Amino acid sequence: MKLFVGLGNPGAKYAANRHNIGFMALDRIASQHGFGAWRTKFQGELAEGRLGQENVMLLKPGTFMNLSGQSVGEVMRFYKLDLPDLVVFHDELDLAPGKLRLKQGGGHAGHNGLRSIHAHAGSEYARVRLGIGHPGHKDRVSAYVLSDFAKSDQDWLDALLAGIADGAVALAAGDNARFSNLVAQRTSPPRSGPAISPKPIAPKPAAPRNFAPKDTSASTDGRTPLQRLMDRFK
């Protein structure tokens, strides 16, 4: 069994925040793959279903971002899951909007949701880092992540979430390369190059034509040149 965790804050007030992109990813997976209804359990919202051959639980912690590990730890202990069974989807300031990177283990890089999971479960789990961009200065980070996505973000955001849902089966199976490729097909579709017209073949230049009238006098006059000259002075 796999546990997919999306990080965010509970409640309608935060639903469209940049910080809640992890929740959004799970909602899209649940919708596209026919998961069961969300149930309030383990201090969060839990939905169960299948991705390919894998039984998968989707968890949206209801403890607010900074205490996410409490909910995650409860689920893992109850189902006796190991860290390799855990995949966490979270917002990433250090990636450009719409970019996605997979990471196995490592530090929390100051992300409070990851910090809490480290404390309650450990650090050697897979993370799906979802780029939201950086506001430009650390003093603006809190307001930025707790504000809604802009209208101009909707196209790349929808493409990213669609790609995650497309690749969810591969991710559950541990095929990270295929997962990344399926996301890329949505977020960076191949562009058709400009049509190239065949180069016209220049016509071969026609052979030069001499339009001077042909002198036919020699062939019709039986006189010699000397006789013709003498006749001109008669």
Order of alpha helices (4+ residues) and beta strands (2+ residues): beta-alpha-beta-beta-beta-alpha-beta-beta-alpha-beta-alpha-alpha-alpha-alpha-alpha
